Amino acid sequence: MKLTNVTKRYGNKIVLEDINLEIREGEITAVLGESGAGKTTLLNILSAMTEHEGTLDEKKSVSYLFQEAKLLPHLTVEGNLRFVLPKAEWGKIGEMLARVGLKGKENRLPGTLSGGEKQRAAIARAFLFPHELLLMDEPFASLDLALKKLLMELVASLWKEMRQTIVFVTHDVREAILLSHRALVLKGGKIVGDFGVEGTPCRDFFSHPPVEHALIRTLMGEN
């Protein structure tokens, strides 16, 4: 998936400027940057939800995972998963619920779930929804450290099984280092850093790969 000279303006304000980027198939790409750097706008362009200047060489079917679970409140956990699948594929749901630790909670409504359980259900729905590209917008931002570690490992485990192309936005350098193959830094609407991360997600949560320091320096504008 290739973006060529992609620019996004809102009136006189340029949010993204001349983005040239190739998203590599089957990899996890993290996008970091300060608030207002254009991270979510980039996701929305990749999802074809936002018009823009420049070209996106192909449109892909997209699944979207947000910071908030955004489950349909009137449907059970199982109902939320059925909602995104054709009936012929409902047989996948039981295995996925077991995979994300929600077996036995199929008939619970979202309002009766904890925050972590809601996000597990949202992750299950995002991975089940038929897609070629999974976009995640700060999916771990509101979680405590232990739950963040658990759900990052869950996403990495599901990726290892399915090998989707994933692009996710985060403010957290640790998330980017631990979960991605590649980390991009956006600043002022431009890509100012593009770092390869060695190894396979999910890395040791307590490790500090050398690239982490370069990534932090770029985010702080010290390169």
Solvent accessible surface area in square Angstrom, and as a share of the most:
residue,aa,sasa,rsa
1,M,12,0.05
2,K,101,0.43
3,L,1,0.00
4,T,50,0.29
5,N,80,0.41
6,V,0,0.00
7,T,7,0.04
8,K,27,0.12
9,R,113,0.41
10,Y,119,0.45
11,G,69,0.66
12,N,162,0.83
13,K,134,0.57
14,I,67,0.34
15,V,19,0.11
16,L,0,0.00
17,E,56,0.25
18,D,83,0.43
19,I,3,0.01
20,N,89,0.46
21,L,10,0.05
22,E,98,0.44
23,I,2,0.01
24,R,107,0.39
25,E,104,0.46
26,G,23,0.22
27,E,43,0.19
28,I,0,0.00
29,T,1,0.00
30,A,0,0.00
31,V,0,0.00
32,L,0,0.00
33,G,4,0.04
34,E,100,0.45
35,S,93,0.60
36,G,71,0.68
37,A,2,0.01
38,G,6,0.06
39,K,13,0.05
40,T,60,0.35
41,T,18,0.10
42,L,1,0.01
43,L,0,0.00
44,N,35,0.18
45,I,0,0.00
46,L,2,0.01
47,S,18,0.11
48,A,52,0.41
49,M,124,0.55
50,T,23,0.13
51,E,150,0.67
52,H,57,0.26
53,E,81,0.36
54,G,38,0.37
55,T,84,0.49
56,L,29,0.14
57,D,89,0.46
58,E,74,0.33
59,K,159,0.67
60,K,32,0.14
61,S,53,0.34
62,V,31,0.18
63,S,5,0.03
64,Y,42,0.16
65,L,4,0.02
66,F,68,0.28
67,Q,76,0.34
68,E,123,0.55
69,A,16,0.12
70,K,115,0.49
71,L,19,0.09
72,L,51,0.25
73,P,99,0.62
74,H,135,0.60
75,L,46,0.23
76,T,41,0.24
77,V,0,0.00
78,E,40,0.18
79,G,15,0.14
80,N,0,0.00
81,L,0,0.00
82,R,97,0.35
83,F,139,0.58
84,V,27,0.16
85,L,12,0.06
86,P,69,0.43
87,K,154,0.65
88,A,103,0.80
89,E,54,0.24
90,W,77,0.27
91,G,76,0.73
92,K,102,0.43
93,I,2,0.01
94,G,45,0.43
95,E,136,0.61
96,M,10,0.04
97,L,1,0.00
98,A,52,0.40
99,R,86,0.31
100,V,3,0.02
101,G,46,0.44
102,L,1,0.00
103,K,155,0.66
104,G,64,0.62
105,K,59,0.25
106,E,43,0.19
107,N,123,0.63
108,R,85,0.31
109,L,80,0.40
110,P,9,0.06
111,G,70,0.67
112,T,78,0.46
113,L,12,0.06
114,S,60,0.39
115,G,51,0.49
116,G,10,0.09
117,E,31,0.14
118,K,67,0.29
119,Q,6,0.03
120,R,50,0.18
121,A,0,0.00
122,A,2,0.01
123,I,0,0.00
124,A,0,0.00
125,R,41,0.15
126,A,5,0.04
127,F,8,0.03
128,L,19,0.10
129,F,74,0.31
130,P,68,0.43
131,H,35,0.15
132,E,94,0.42
133,L,0,0.00
134,L,0,0.00
135,L,0,0.00
136,M,0,0.00
137,D,22,0.11
138,E,33,0.15
139,P,2,0.01
140,F,0,0.00
141,A,47,0.37
142,S,82,0.53
143,L,28,0.14
144,D,93,0.48
145,L,120,0.60
146,A,78,0.61
147,L,37,0.18
148,K,26,0.11
149,K,61,0.26
150,L,82,0.41
151,L,0,0.00
152,M,1,0.00
153,E,65,0.29
154,L,19,0.09
155,V,0,0.00
156,A,2,0.02
157,S,33,0.21
158,L,0,0.00
159,W,3,0.01
160,K,86,0.37
161,E,105,0.47
162,M,79,0.35
163,R,133,0.49
164,Q,20,0.09
165,T,6,0.04
166,I,0,0.00
167,V,0,0.00
168,F,0,0.00
169,V,1,0.00
170,T,2,0.01
171,H,95,0.42
172,D,40,0.21
173,V,22,0.13
174,R,56,0.20
175,E,5,0.02
176,A,0,0.00
177,I,0,0.00
178,L,0,0.00
179,L,0,0.00
180,S,0,0.00
181,H,34,0.15
182,R,17,0.06
183,A,0,0.00
184,L,1,0.01
185,V,1,0.01
186,L,2,0.01
187,K,80,0.34
188,G,59,0.56
189,G,1,0.01
190,K,97,0.41
191,I,48,0.25
192,V,72,0.42
193,G,9,0.09
194,D,78,0.40
195,F,34,0.14
196,G,53,0.51
197,V,10,0.06
198,E,159,0.71
199,G,54,0.52
200,T,69,0.40
201,P,0,0.00
202,C,31,0.18
203,R,30,0.11
204,D,91,0.47
205,F,27,0.11
206,F,155,0.65
207,S,36,0.23
208,H,115,0.51
209,P,27,0.17
210,P,118,0.74
211,V,31,0.18
212,E,9,0.04
213,H,100,0.45
214,A,23,0.18
215,L,0,0.00
216,I,62,0.32
217,R,109,0.40
218,T,10,0.06
219,L,46,0.23
220,M,127,0.57
221,G,48,0.46
222,E,111,0.50
223,N,123,0.63
